[in-house]
Amino acid sequence: MKKVFLICCFVSLVTSAAELKEPVFRMTEPELLAVLKENGLNDKVTACQELSHVGTSAAVPTLAVLLTDATEPALFLAARYALENIPGAEAETALKRALAVVTDAKRRGGIEKSLRTRTNPIPDGYVGASEKLTAFPPKTAVQKGDLSVVPALVETAIGTGSAATFARRHLVGFPNDGIVDVLLGLLEGADVKKSRLALDVLGARRARIALPKLFAFARTTKHEGLRMEAFKAFATLCDPEDLPQLLALLKEFPKADRLSGSIIRVVSRAFEMDTTPVTIVKAEYGFFGTPRQVADIIGGVRALVGGGSRAIMASNHLAGQGGFPFDPAPGKHKELHLTYRIGDGPELSAIVQESSEIKFTDYRLPESLAKQLVSAAQAATGDERSALVYILNTLDRRGFVPGADAVLFRPIFNGRDLTGWSQQDNYFSVKDGVIIGESTADHLCKPNHHLVYTAEELTDFELRAEFRLSKKANSGIQLRCKPQFVGDNGYQADMNGGGNFVGFLYHPKQHLIGERGADVVIDAAGKKTVKRFADGKALQDLYRVEQWNNMRVKVEGCAITVWINGVRTTSVKDARTAFLPEKGHIALQLHQGPPMKIEYRNLRIR
């Protein structure tokens, strides 16, 4: 418990211990004292912090020397704190002796505070104590887990200032689990401050033994603020296995944002890393311009991936031999070009800028938890459903949630007719659950025509659809467009039957503005910057000619991102509202030209 307390409470103070063969919090007192005699400053500070919890009178002489060291303020502070916490007369005596020889006013004040914290009087004859003695339980009693000091700690913790913070830390790290019953008893009293403190400390301690009573308290308390504090505590108290109880509470309190937030935090901890094998097909690093200065690094990358790495950093180390970096193109901005395959999937390409990283890792929520959430959402109505949709939506943005699409996405095509859609000249029809746009020799499409989803205007949304094109077809999905049936306007997720336009973003005033394999940024003045992340030709291979393909388009703020068959192909961020309005419609394009056929099905948005 002491070691856990150290990590929780003093993480902001602990510095690197890179010189050590093992972390200092795993060491014994003799080993820590050896660190104080031989190692560097960072290690010594860390060792002092650990001695504040495991140190005995044997550590006092060494710490006393450090206490009078005038050269290192950080070491003085760490040694003083250690002596403040070590029980026994030896540590008290060392502090008093230091007070007699230290001349720096700030350090003398710190020693005074340490003596007050131990609730021992200032030495006889010492003049200059600037504060009255602070009432605080003796450290020895706290370290022994004496429950009799808990009321005093609680009284101090509900106050303000550093003493309150210090007392709360002692409650969180109190080395006696009997404190849980004491804290639960505070919930039954009328003192709201103490009840809030109890909920806070129980959550911070992860006192799972208290969960049954806390679930009951959350249901029965008439104090709305305390109920919210209980919901907040569940974020750290609960484990994914507690999801059924949390969902039962959500049914009773569907508008409680803190409960929804806690469910998200609890479930997020259950995401698992995808361990599907990665095969490296090609790997090169260097400058790909003229003259080409590139190193073949496939062996090193394969070794990294084979050793379990799920991310590769583009750096000169990839091109090195024997562990030493080698720069294949000194003075030039380099790139890492990879071709790889995840599992039995298609070959993918990636272009990573120097000092950036490519990640093969995906995170997935276990089926059992996903099923609980999805089933609850499908059965819920009103505020409860809204809360569950919010929870699923947030989790789905953090990783893959199996089955979440059934809840998060709603159809914008009913599969029977064109209700909610509008057109001109009847180029579009419905058959067998498919929207068909067709231009024939007898009814030739000229100029471009659109089937517009006029049922609603959209701001930020994600669209998913399946499409199939004849070889000579040309089509696209208009995004935040005007309800215009003839002629193009606005951004379009482009596509054509041969595949050479599939995965691009098009704009009638800018043409193929979003290249496949590139991230494009356009500022308010129209300045365009392009950063490539993949090989465009390789991405074209994802398209299946004259077969059903999946398209995903996300429009958020001034950014549009396109995926084809599950792989990101391009993105455009355009700050000009004249080109990308804040809201608009979705439309399906049938391009002018020779006879062609386009098909769409399963159009859904969220």
C-alpha positions as CSV (number, residue, x, y, z in Angstrom):
1,M,0.0,0.0,0.0
2,K,2.9,2.4,0.7
3,K,4.3,2.0,-2.7
4,V,1.0,2.6,-4.4
5,F,0.5,5.7,-2.2
6,L,3.9,7.0,-3.4
7,I,3.0,6.6,-7.1
8,C,-0.5,8.1,-6.7
9,C,0.5,11.1,-4.6
10,F,3.9,12.1,-5.7
11,V,3.9,11.5,-9.4
12,S,4.4,15.2,-10.0
13,L,7.6,15.2,-7.9
14,V,9.2,12.0,-9.1
15,T,11.9,12.5,-11.7
16,S,13.6,10.1,-14.1
17,A,15.7,7.3,-12.7
18,A,17.2,6.2,-16.0
19,E,20.6,5.5,-14.4
20,L,19.1,2.8,-12.2
21,K,19.0,-0.9,-13.2
22,E,15.5,-1.1,-11.8
23,P,12.9,1.5,-10.5
24,V,13.7,2.7,-7.1
25,F,10.3,1.9,-5.7
26,R,11.2,-1.8,-5.9
27,M,14.3,-1.3,-3.8
28,T,15.0,-2.0,-0.1
29,E,16.2,0.6,2.4
30,P,19.9,-0.5,2.1
31,E,19.6,-0.3,-1.7
32,L,18.0,3.2,-1.5
33,L,20.8,4.4,0.8
34,A,23.4,3.1,-1.7
35,V,21.6,5.2,-4.4
36,L,22.0,8.3,-2.2
37,K,25.8,7.7,-1.9
38,E,26.6,6.8,-5.5
39,N,24.0,7.9,-8.1
40,G,23.0,11.2,-9.8
41,L,20.7,13.9,-8.6
42,N,17.5,12.6,-10.1
43,D,18.0,9.2,-8.6
44,K,18.8,10.6,-5.2
45,V,15.6,12.7,-5.2
46,T,13.5,9.7,-6.1
47,A,15.2,7.5,-3.5
48,C,14.5,10.1,-0.8
49,Q,10.8,10.1,-1.8
50,E,10.7,6.3,-1.4
51,L,12.5,6.5,1.9
52,S,9.7,8.8,3.2
53,H,7.6,5.6,3.2
54,V,10.0,2.7,3.8
55,G,12.8,4.5,5.7
56,T,13.7,3.8,9.4
57,S,16.1,5.3,11.8
58,A,18.9,3.7,9.8
59,A,18.3,6.2,7.0
60,V,18.5,9.3,9.3
61,P,22.2,9.9,9.3
62,T,22.5,9.9,5.5
63,L,19.4,12.1,5.1
64,A,20.6,14.5,7.7
65,V,23.8,15.2,5.7
66,L,21.7,15.9,2.6
67,L,19.5,18.2,4.7
68,T,22.4,20.6,5.2
69,D,23.7,20.4,1.6
70,A,23.5,24.0,0.4
71,T,24.1,23.2,-3.3
72,E,21.0,21.2,-4.4
73,P,17.5,22.7,-3.4
74,A,15.7,19.7,-4.8
75,L,17.7,17.3,-2.7
76,F,17.2,19.4,0.4
77,L,13.4,19.3,-0.2
78,A,13.3,15.5,-0.8
79,A,15.5,14.8,2.3
80,R,13.4,17.1,4.5
81,Y,10.3,15.4,3.4
82,A,11.7,12.0,4.1
83,L,12.8,13.0,7.6
84,E,9.3,14.5,8.2
85,N,7.7,11.1,7.5
86,I,10.2,8.7,9.1
87,P,8.9,7.9,12.6
88,G,11.1,8.0,15.7
89,A,13.1,10.5,17.8
90,E,16.2,10.2,15.5
91,A,14.4,11.9,12.6
92,E,13.0,14.6,14.9
93,T,16.4,15.3,16.3
94,A,18.0,15.5,12.8
95,L,15.4,18.2,11.8
96,K,16.1,20.2,15.0
97,R,19.9,20.1,14.5
98,A,19.5,21.2,10.9
99,L,17.4,24.1,12.1
100,A,20.3,25.2,14.3
101,V,22.8,25.3,11.4
102,V,20.8,26.2,8.3
103,T,20.9,29.9,7.6
104,D,18.7,30.2,4.5
105,A,15.3,31.7,5.6
106,K,13.3,29.7,3.1
107,R,14.9,26.4,4.1
108,R,14.5,27.2,7.8
109,G,10.8,27.8,7.2
110,G,10.5,24.5,5.5
111,I,12.1,22.7,8.5
112,E,9.7,24.5,10.8
113,K,6.7,23.1,8.7
114,S,8.2,19.6,8.9
115,L,8.4,19.8,12.7
116,R,4.9,21.1,12.9
117,T,3.6,18.4,10.7
118,R,5.0,15.8,13.1
119,T,3.1,17.7,15.8
120,N,6.3,18.2,17.8
121,P,7.2,21.5,19.5
122,I,9.8,23.8,18.1
123,P,13.1,23.3,19.9
124,D,13.6,25.2,23.2
125,G,15.2,28.6,22.8
126,Y,14.4,28.8,19.1
127,V,12.9,32.2,18.2
128,G,11.2,33.1,14.9
129,A,8.4,30.5,14.4
130,S,6.1,32.3,12.0
131,E,3.0,30.1,12.3
132,K,1.0,28.5,15.1
133,L,1.3,24.8,15.5
134,T,-1.1,23.1,13.0
135,A,-3.3,20.4,14.5
136,F,-2.6,17.3,12.5
137,P,-2.5,13.5,13.3
138,P,1.0,12.2,14.1
139,K,2.6,10.6,11.0
140,T,3.4,7.5,13.0
141,A,-0.3,6.8,13.7
142,V,-1.2,7.4,10.0
143,Q,1.6,5.1,8.8
144,K,0.4,2.3,11.2
145,G,-3.2,2.6,10.0
146,D,-4.6,3.7,13.3
147,L,-8.3,4.3,12.5
148,S,-8.6,6.7,15.5
149,V,-6.9,9.4,13.5
150,V,-9.3,9.3,10.6
151,P,-11.8,11.8,12.1
152,A,-9.0,14.3,12.4
153,L,-7.9,13.7,8.9
154,V,-11.5,14.2,7.6
155,E,-11.9,17.4,9.5
156,T,-8.6,18.7,8.0
157,A,-9.5,17.4,4.5
158,I,-12.8,19.3,4.2
159,G,-10.9,22.5,4.8
160,T,-8.8,24.4,2.3
161,G,-5.2,24.9,1.4
162,S,-2.2,22.6,1.5
163,A,-3.2,21.0,4.8
164,A,-6.5,19.8,3.3
165,T,-4.7,18.4,0.2
166,F,-2.2,16.7,2.4
167,A,-5.0,15.1,4.6
168,R,-6.9,13.9,1.5
169,R,-3.8,12.2,0.3
170,H,-3.4,10.4,3.6
171,L,-7.0,9.2,3.4
172,V,-6.5,7.9,-0.1
173,G,-3.4,6.1,0.9
174,F,-4.5,5.1,4.4
175,P,-2.9,1.6,5.1
176,N,-6.0,0.1,6.7
177,D,-9.0,-1.0,4.6
178,G,-11.2,-0.5,7.7
179,I,-11.3,3.1,6.6
180,V,-13.9,2.1,4.0
181,D,-16.5,1.5,6.6
182,V,-15.7,4.8,8.3
183,L,-16.1,6.6,5.0
184,L,-19.4,4.8,4.2
185,G,-20.6,5.9,7.6
186,L,-20.1,9.5,6.6
187,L,-22.6,9.1,3.8
188,E,-25.3,8.5,6.4
189,G,-24.7,11.8,8.2
190,A,-26.0,15.2,7.5
191,D,-22.7,16.8,6.7
192,V,-22.6,17.2,2.9
193,K,-19.0,18.2,2.8
194,K,-17.9,15.0,4.6
195,S,-20.2,13.0,2.3
196,R,-18.6,14.5,-0.8
197,L,-15.1,13.8,0.6
198,A,-16.1,10.2,1.4
199,L,-17.2,9.6,-2.2
200,D,-14.1,11.3,-3.6
201,V,-11.8,9.2,-1.4
202,L,-13.6,5.9,-2.0
203,G,-13.3,6.5,-5.8
204,A,-9.6,7.4,-5.5
205,R,-8.9,4.4,-3.4
206,R,-10.8,2.1,-5.8
207,A,-12.6,0.7,-2.8
208,R,-14.6,-1.9,-4.8
209,I,-15.8,-3.4,-1.6
210,A,-18.0,-0.3,-1.1
211,L,-19.8,-0.7,-4.5
212,P,-23.0,-2.4,-3.3
213,K,-23.6,0.3,-0.8
214,L,-22.7,3.1,-3.2
215,F,-25.1,1.7,-5.9
216,A,-27.8,1.8,-3.2
217,F,-26.8,5.3,-2.1
218,A,-27.0,6.6,-5.6
219,R,-30.5,5.3,-6.0
220,T,-31.9,6.5,-2.6
221,T,-30.2,9.8,-1.8
222,K,-32.3,12.8,-2.0
223,H,-29.3,15.1,-2.5
224,E,-28.8,15.5,-6.2
225,G,-25.3,16.8,-5.8
226,L,-24.2,13.8,-3.8
227,R,-25.8,11.5,-6.4
228,M,-23.7,13.1,-9.1
229,E,-20.6,12.7,-6.9
230,A,-21.4,9.0,-6.6
231,F,-21.8,8.7,-10.4
232,K,-18.4,10.4,-10.7
233,A,-16.8,7.9,-8.3
234,F,-18.0,5.0,-10.4
235,A,-15.6,6.1,-13.1
236,T,-12.7,4.7,-11.1
237,L,-14.5,2.3,-8.8
238,C,-16.2,0.2,-11.4
239,D,-14.7,-2.3,-13.8
240,P,-16.2,-3.4,-17.2
241,E,-17.8,-6.3,-15.3
242,D,-20.0,-3.8,-13.5
243,L,-21.6,-2.6,-16.8
244,P,-25.0,-4.3,-16.1
245,Q,-25.4,-2.4,-12.8
246,L,-24.4,0.8,-14.5
247,L,-26.9,0.3,-17.3
248,A,-29.6,-0.4,-14.7
249,L,-28.8,3.0,-13.1
250,L,-28.8,4.7,-16.4
251,K,-32.3,3.5,-17.0
252,E,-33.3,5.3,-13.8
253,F,-31.3,8.4,-14.3
254,P,-30.9,8.8,-18.1
255,K,-30.2,12.5,-18.0
256,A,-27.3,12.2,-15.7
257,D,-24.3,13.2,-17.8
258,R,-21.8,12.2,-15.1
259,L,-23.2,8.7,-15.1
260,S,-22.8,8.5,-18.9
261,G,-19.3,9.9,-18.6
262,S,-18.4,7.3,-16.0
263,I,-19.8,4.5,-18.2
264,I,-17.6,5.7,-21.1
265,R,-14.5,5.8,-18.9
266,V,-15.2,2.3,-17.4
267,V,-15.9,0.7,-20.8
268,S,-12.9,2.5,-22.5
269,R,-10.6,0.5,-20.2
270,A,-11.8,-2.7,-21.9
271,F,-10.6,-1.9,-25.4
272,E,-8.2,-4.5,-26.6
273,M,-5.3,-4.0,-29.1
274,D,-5.8,-5.7,-32.4
275,T,-3.0,-8.2,-32.8
276,T,-3.7,-9.3,-36.4
277,P,-0.3,-10.1,-38.0
278,V,1.3,-7.4,-40.2
279,T,3.3,-8.3,-43.3
280,I,5.8,-5.8,-44.6
281,V,5.9,-6.0,-48.4
282,K,8.1,-3.0,-49.1
283,A,10.0,-0.4,-47.0
284,E,12.1,2.5,-48.1
285,Y,13.4,5.6,-46.3
286,G,15.0,8.7,-47.7
287,F,14.4,11.5,-50.2
288,F,12.1,10.5,-53.1
289,G,12.7,13.6,-55.3
290,T,15.5,14.3,-57.7
291,P,18.1,13.0,-57.2
292,R,16.5,10.0,-55.5
293,Q,18.4,9.2,-52.2
294,V,16.7,6.2,-50.7
295,A,17.7,3.3,-48.5
296,D,16.0,-0.1,-48.6
297,I,15.1,-0.8,-45.0
298,I,12.7,-3.8,-45.3
299,G,14.9,-6.0,-43.1
300,G,14.9,-3.6,-40.2
301,V,11.2,-2.9,-40.4
302,R,10.3,-6.5,-40.6
303,A,12.4,-7.2,-37.6
304,L,10.6,-4.4,-35.6
305,V,7.2,-5.7,-36.6
306,G,8.2,-9.3,-36.0
307,G,9.3,-8.3,-32.5
308,G,5.9,-7.0,-31.7
309,S,6.1,-3.3,-32.7
310,R,2.7,-1.9,-33.8
311,A,4.1,1.5,-34.8
312,I,7.1,2.5,-36.9
313,M,8.8,5.9,-36.5
314,A,10.3,7.5,-39.6
315,S,13.9,8.3,-38.6
316,N,17.5,7.8,-39.6
317,H,17.7,4.9,-37.1
318,L,15.7,2.8,-39.6
319,A,18.5,3.2,-42.1
320,G,21.3,2.5,-39.6
321,Q,23.5,-0.6,-39.2
322,G,24.4,-2.1,-35.9
323,G,22.1,0.2,-34.0
324,F,23.8,3.4,-35.3
325,P,21.7,6.0,-37.3
326,F,22.5,6.6,-41.0
327,D,21.2,9.6,-42.9
328,P,20.5,8.5,-46.6
329,A,19.8,12.1,-47.6
330,P,21.6,14.7,-45.4
331,G,19.9,18.1,-45.2
332,K,16.8,16.9,-47.0
333,H,13.3,16.2,-45.6
334,K,12.9,12.5,-45.8
335,E,9.9,10.1,-45.9
336,L,9.2,6.5,-45.0
337,H,7.4,4.6,-47.8
338,L,5.7,1.4,-46.7
339,T,3.7,-1.3,-48.4
340,Y,2.1,-3.7,-46.0
341,R,-0.8,-6.1,-45.4
342,I,-2.8,-6.6,-42.2
343,G,-3.9,-10.2,-41.9
344,D,-5.4,-11.4,-45.2
345,G,-6.4,-7.9,-46.2
346,P,-5.3,-6.0,-49.3
347,E,-1.9,-4.5,-49.8
348,L,-1.9,-0.9,-48.3
349,S,0.6,1.9,-48.8
350,A,1.7,4.6,-46.4
351,I,3.9,7.6,-46.7
352,V,5.2,8.9,-43.4
353,Q,7.1,12.2,-43.0
354,E,10.3,12.2,-41.1
355,S,9.8,12.2,-37.3
356,S,6.2,11.0,-37.7
357,E,4.8,7.6,-37.1
358,I,2.7,5.0,-38.8
359,K,0.6,2.9,-36.5
360,F,-0.8,-0.6,-37.4
361,T,-2.7,-0.8,-34.2
362,D,-6.5,-0.7,-33.9
363,Y,-8.5,-1.1,-30.8
364,R,-11.6,-3.2,-30.4
365,L,-14.2,-3.5,-27.7
366,P,-14.9,-7.1,-26.6
367,E,-18.0,-8.6,-28.2
368,S,-19.7,-9.2,-24.8
369,L,-19.5,-5.5,-23.7
370,A,-20.5,-4.2,-27.2
371,K,-23.5,-6.5,-27.2
372,Q,-24.7,-5.3,-23.8
373,L,-24.5,-1.6,-24.9
374,V,-26.0,-2.2,-28.4
375,S,-28.9,-4.3,-27.0
376,A,-29.6,-1.8,-24.3
377,A,-29.7,1.0,-26.9
378,Q,-32.0,-0.9,-29.3
379,A,-34.4,-1.6,-26.4
380,A,-34.3,1.9,-25.0
381,T,-36.5,4.9,-25.8
382,G,-36.5,8.6,-25.1
383,D,-33.7,10.0,-22.9
384,E,-32.3,6.6,-22.1
385,R,-31.8,5.9,-25.8
386,S,-30.2,9.3,-26.3
387,A,-27.8,8.7,-23.5
388,L,-26.8,5.3,-24.9
389,V,-26.4,6.6,-28.4
390,Y,-24.1,9.3,-27.0
391,I,-22.1,6.6,-25.1
392,L,-21.8,4.4,-28.1
393,N,-20.9,7.3,-30.4
394,T,-18.1,8.4,-28.0
395,L,-16.7,4.9,-27.6
396,D,-16.9,4.2,-31.4
397,R,-14.6,7.2,-32.0
398,R,-12.0,5.7,-29.6
399,G,-12.0,2.3,-31.3
400,F,-14.1,-0.3,-33.0
401,V,-17.4,-1.2,-31.3
402,P,-18.9,-4.3,-32.9
403,G,-22.6,-3.8,-33.9
404,A,-22.6,-0.1,-33.0
405,D,-23.5,0.9,-36.5
406,A,-27.0,-0.6,-36.1
407,V,-27.6,2.1,-33.4
408,L,-25.5,5.0,-34.5
409,F,-26.5,5.1,-38.2
410,R,-30.0,5.8,-39.5
411,P,-31.2,5.1,-43.0
412,I,-31.8,8.0,-45.4
413,F,-33.2,5.6,-48.1
414,N,-36.1,3.3,-47.1
415,G,-35.3,0.6,-49.7
416,R,-38.8,0.9,-51.3
417,D,-39.1,4.3,-53.0
418,L,-37.6,7.8,-53.2
419,T,-39.4,9.3,-50.2
420,G,-37.3,12.1,-48.9
421,W,-35.4,12.4,-52.2
422,S,-36.1,14.7,-55.2
423,Q,-35.0,14.8,-58.8
424,Q,-35.7,16.2,-62.3
425,D,-36.3,14.3,-65.5
426,N,-36.7,10.9,-63.8
427,Y,-33.2,9.4,-64.3
428,F,-33.4,7.7,-60.8
429,S,-35.6,4.8,-59.7
430,V,-35.7,2.1,-57.1
431,K,-35.6,-1.7,-57.6
432,D,-35.0,-4.5,-55.1
433,G,-33.7,-2.1,-52.4
434,V,-31.3,-0.3,-54.7
435,I,-31.4,3.3,-56.1
436,I,-30.6,3.1,-59.8
437,G,-29.5,6.0,-61.9
438,E,-29.4,5.2,-65.5
439,S,-28.7,7.1,-68.7
440,T,-29.7,5.2,-71.9
441,A,-29.6,5.9,-75.6
442,D,-33.3,6.8,-75.5
443,H,-33.0,8.9,-72.3
444,L,-29.5,10.3,-72.4
445,C,-28.3,12.3,-69.4
446,K,-27.2,15.7,-70.5
447,P,-26.0,17.8,-68.5
448,N,-25.2,16.2,-65.0
449,H,-28.3,15.4,-63.0
450,H,-28.7,14.8,-59.2
451,L,-30.9,12.9,-56.9
452,V,-31.1,15.2,-53.9
453,Y,-31.8,14.2,-50.3
454,T,-34.2,17.1,-49.6
455,A,-35.7,15.7,-46.4
456,E,-33.2,17.6,-44.3
457,E,-30.1,19.8,-44.3
458,L,-27.0,18.5,-42.6
459,T,-24.1,20.1,-40.7
460,D,-21.6,17.6,-39.4
461,F,-22.3,14.0,-40.4
462,E,-20.9,10.7,-41.4
463,L,-22.3,8.9,-44.4
464,R,-21.9,5.3,-45.3
465,A,-23.1,3.8,-48.6
466,E,-22.5,0.9,-51.0
467,F,-22.1,1.7,-54.7
468,R,-21.7,-0.2,-57.9
469,L,-20.9,1.4,-61.3
470,S,-20.9,0.2,-64.9
471,K,-17.5,0.5,-66.6
472,K,-18.3,3.7,-68.4
473,A,-20.2,5.3,-65.5
474,N,-19.3,8.5,-63.7
475,S,-20.8,9.5,-60.5
476,G,-20.2,11.0,-57.0
477,I,-21.9,12.0,-53.8
478,Q,-22.4,15.8,-53.3
479,L,-21.7,17.0,-49.7
480,R,-23.4,20.0,-48.1
481,C,-24.7,21.0,-51.5
482,K,-27.6,23.2,-52.5
483,P,-30.8,21.4,-53.6
484,Q,-29.8,21.7,-57.3
485,F,-31.1,18.9,-59.6
486,V,-29.1,19.9,-62.8
487,G,-25.5,20.9,-62.7
488,D,-22.9,20.5,-59.9
489,N,-22.3,22.6,-56.8
490,G,-20.1,21.9,-53.7
491,Y,-17.7,19.2,-52.8
492,Q,-18.2,15.7,-54.2
493,A,-16.8,12.3,-53.1
494,D,-15.9,11.3,-56.7
495,M,-16.1,7.9,-58.4
496,N,-16.1,6.4,-61.8
497,G,-16.5,2.9,-63.3
498,G,-12.8,2.4,-64.2
499,G,-11.7,3.4,-60.7
500,N,-9.2,6.2,-61.5
501,F,-11.4,8.8,-59.8
502,V,-12.6,6.7,-56.9
503,G,-11.5,8.0,-53.5
504,F,-10.8,11.6,-54.8
505,L,-12.6,14.7,-53.6
506,Y,-13.9,16.9,-56.4
507,H,-15.2,20.5,-56.6
508,P,-16.6,22.0,-59.8
509,K,-14.6,25.2,-59.3
510,Q,-11.4,23.3,-58.2
511,H,-11.7,20.0,-60.0
512,L,-9.8,17.1,-58.3
513,I,-8.9,19.1,-55.3
514,G,-8.4,16.2,-52.9
515,E,-5.9,13.8,-54.3
516,R,-6.1,10.2,-53.5
517,G,-3.4,9.5,-50.9
518,A,-3.1,13.1,-49.8
519,D,-4.2,15.4,-47.0
520,V,-5.1,18.9,-48.3
521,V,-5.4,22.0,-46.3
522,I,-6.8,25.3,-47.8
523,D,-6.7,28.4,-45.6
524,A,-9.2,31.3,-45.7
525,A,-7.0,33.1,-48.3
526,G,-7.1,30.1,-50.6
527,K,-3.5,28.9,-50.0
528,K,-3.3,25.2,-50.5
529,T,-0.8,22.8,-48.8
530,V,-0.6,19.1,-49.6
531,K,0.9,16.3,-47.4
532,R,1.0,12.8,-48.9
533,F,0.2,9.9,-46.7
534,A,-0.1,7.0,-49.2
535,D,0.5,6.0,-52.8
536,G,-2.5,7.1,-54.9
537,K,-2.1,4.3,-57.4
538,A,-1.9,1.7,-54.7
539,L,-5.2,3.0,-53.1
540,Q,-6.9,2.7,-56.5
541,D,-6.4,-1.1,-56.3
542,L,-8.9,-1.1,-53.4
543,Y,-11.7,-0.5,-55.8
544,R,-13.6,-3.5,-57.2
545,V,-14.6,-2.9,-60.8
546,E,-18.3,-3.6,-61.5
547,Q,-18.8,-4.9,-58.0
548,W,-20.3,-3.5,-54.8
549,N,-17.9,-1.2,-52.9
550,N,-18.2,0.6,-49.6
551,M,-17.8,4.4,-49.2
552,R,-17.5,6.2,-46.0
553,V,-17.5,10.0,-45.9
554,K,-17.1,12.2,-42.8
555,V,-17.9,15.9,-42.9
556,E,-16.9,17.7,-39.7
557,G,-16.5,21.4,-39.5
558,C,-14.5,22.5,-42.5
559,A,-13.0,19.0,-43.0
560,I,-14.0,16.2,-45.3
561,T,-12.5,12.7,-45.2
562,V,-13.2,9.8,-47.5
563,W,-12.7,6.0,-47.1
564,I,-13.1,3.3,-49.7
565,N,-13.6,-0.3,-48.6
566,G,-12.4,0.6,-45.1
567,V,-9.2,2.5,-46.1
568,R,-8.8,6.2,-45.9
569,T,-8.1,7.7,-49.3
570,T,-8.1,11.5,-48.9
571,S,-9.1,14.5,-46.8
572,V,-9.6,18.2,-47.5
573,K,-9.8,20.9,-44.9
574,D,-11.2,24.1,-46.5
575,A,-11.6,27.1,-44.3
576,R,-13.6,29.0,-47.0
577,T,-17.3,28.8,-46.4
578,A,-18.0,29.9,-50.0
579,F,-16.6,26.5,-51.0
580,L,-17.7,24.4,-48.1
581,P,-20.9,25.8,-46.5
582,E,-21.7,25.1,-42.8
583,K,-24.8,23.1,-43.8
584,G,-26.4,21.6,-46.9
585,H,-27.8,18.5,-48.6
586,I,-26.5,15.2,-49.8
587,A,-27.0,14.3,-53.5
588,L,-26.2,11.5,-55.9
589,Q,-24.8,12.5,-59.2
590,L,-25.4,10.9,-62.7
591,H,-22.8,12.3,-65.0
592,Q,-23.5,13.3,-68.6
593,G,-21.9,11.2,-71.3
594,P,-22.4,7.8,-72.9
595,P,-25.1,5.4,-71.6
596,M,-24.2,4.3,-68.0
597,K,-25.7,2.8,-64.9
598,I,-25.0,3.7,-61.2
599,E,-26.4,1.9,-58.2
600,Y,-26.6,2.8,-54.5
601,R,-27.9,0.9,-51.5
602,N,-27.7,1.0,-47.7
603,L,-27.3,4.8,-47.5
604,R,-27.0,5.7,-43.8
605,I,-25.9,8.7,-41.8
606,R,-25.1,9.6,-38.2
